[in-house]
Amino acid sequence: MLRKLFEAGVDTFRLNFSHGAKQDHANVHAAIRALEIEMGRPIGILLDLQGPKIRIGTLREGSLTLAAGETVRFVQEGIEGDRDAIPLPHPEVFAAAAPGHDLLIDDGRLRVRVKSLDCNSLEAEVIIGGKLSNHKGVNLPGTILDLSPLTPKDRSDLDFGLRLGVDWVALSFVQRPGDLIEARGLIRDRAGLVAKIEKPAALDRIDDIISLSDAVMVARGDLGVEIPHQDVPGRQKELVRACRLAVKPVIVATQMLDSMVVSPTPTRAEASDVATAIYDGADAVMLSAESAVGHYPREAVEMMDSIIRSTERHKMYRSIVDALRPEEEQTAPHAVAAAAAGLASAIHASAIVVYTSGGTSAARIARRRPDVPLLAVTPSIETARRLCLLWGTHSVSSTDVNDYEEMVSRAVSTAVGEQFAESLDTVVIVAGIPFAQPGTTNNIRVIGVT
């Protein structure tokens, strides 16, 4: 099935550590790496940490029905509870909540509003009633919790994943820039750091969060619970644009083809949702339950791939993406990247081949969203795998080049070998001289394929 998903269009596989045992994830990781060797293509692997999910404890009867207008009581301690003592075993909630704050339970299906509280109990009015059952998740949209995004479980999972050799680590429930600093201290440069934006507090510090991350995920599930539904599309566009401006990959995620969990085809609205993310300029779109537990995983990937291709072929696509292009930074590397993209388009080149050590040069060109294929050649297999997440980029792991003519020859042979160019085509080559020094992108070469 992993092979079928890769052939259908998957570039990066996500391992969701909210579910499954470590050994299960290790087995999947090993299978992906074996597939990578079989296919001769870099494949990215993203470890998604569970994060500090706040949940209701255990109820004596397993569930109870809350009626709008009634008052209920939540307690910090207690083995089993009822409506007079609903267990909420999270002291940080009682420390940070205040009268007037809302608690959203079970993805917002129930809403209660805090009336009064002390350090051990909380009284709340039921605003939207319904059935409350064991261990349902709780969101606090108006409350900043004094809570590390890395639980003891996350730290254990992170250490395990880094030893396996994952390429990306997604940090859940980021609230503030300091959360990323804490994670970076543990990850260092062993993997790229993805900030999952699913808390309103993160939106208030988004520029700092983006600058401290290597990529961003617009996690619309929890975000859509904590902010009004009608605000999510606009926030998505803002986040995609901000990441493009900062030269950071951005992933749009959650319920993109949700009906395909049980159906072989999506709804029209879901197809439109995926297309909107492509028009916005997202680097990646992500499937969750559709490919993890759904009945039609391959069909879901094929459908998403076909929506992407159809959208990018549409006559309106190029004008929309170009209209959203951010202003270039006034630096030589950015100017070279912009010039290469413009030149390749003007002369109808078959491909842009960029030499990159850490992926930054490729990201600067991808930021322009060129209408020419982008081949990123790197001596680092780790960089090649991370670049699988980058917009329009076909990454290739290759040995170092030692001189200019070898660089040109290798670029042409790579473009031909990867079937992006053939005889009499033109290729634009971007590199930094001296070689193998990050941040020195300063050279453009146009060459015809003989």
Number of C-alpha atoms within 10 A of each C-alpha: 8 15 15 14 18 20 14 18 15 21 21 22 19 19 23 16 19 14 11 10 10 13 10 11 19 15 10 14 21 12 13 21 16 12 17 17 11 10 13 11 17 25 26 24 25 24 25 22 26 20 21 18 15 18 18 20 24 21 21 14 11 14 16 16 11 21 16 15 13 13 18 21 21 24 23 19 17 15 11 15 21 17 18 12 19 27 25 25 20 19 17 15 22 20 14 15 21 18 13 14 17 23 23 21 24 18 16 17 13 20 22 25 21 21 17 15 18 12 13 16 18 24 20 23 22 21 18 17 17 15 12 20 18 18 18 15 16 20 22 20 19 18 17 17 16 12 16 17 24 23 15 12 14 20 16 12 21 24 13 16 26 17 10 13 17 23 24 26 26 27 26 24 27 27 27 20 19 15 20 23 15 13 20 17 9 13 17 11 9 16 23 21 24 27 28 27 27 24 27 22 19 21 19 12 13 19 15 15 25 25 15 18 22 20 26 24 27 25 22 24 15 19 23 20 22 23 17 9 11 9 11 18 15 9 16 21 17 14 25 24 19 17 25 24 18 19 23 24 25 29 24 23 19 19 20 26 28 20 17 23 21 14 16 15 17 19 13 9 11 18 18 15 17 25 22 17 23 21 20 19 24 25 26 21 21 23 21 18 17 25 20 14 11 18 16 18 24 23 20 27 23 19 21 25 17 15 18 20 13 12 20 17 11 9 9 11 18 16 10 13 17 13 9 15 15 14 8 14 12 8 8 13 20 20 17 20 27 20 16 25 27 17 17 22 17 9 12 15 21 25 25 31 30 26 28 28 23 20 23 19 26 31 25 23 28 25 28 26 22 23 18 19 20 25 23 28 28 25 18 17 17 22 25 28 24 24 29 25 25 25 23 22 21 22 29 25 18 16 12 17 17 11 11 13 10 12 17 21 13 18 24 25 14 19 23 18 11 14 10 20 20 18 9 11 16 21 28 27 22 28 24 20 14 13 18 18 12 15 16 16 25 16 14 19 13 17 17 15 17 9
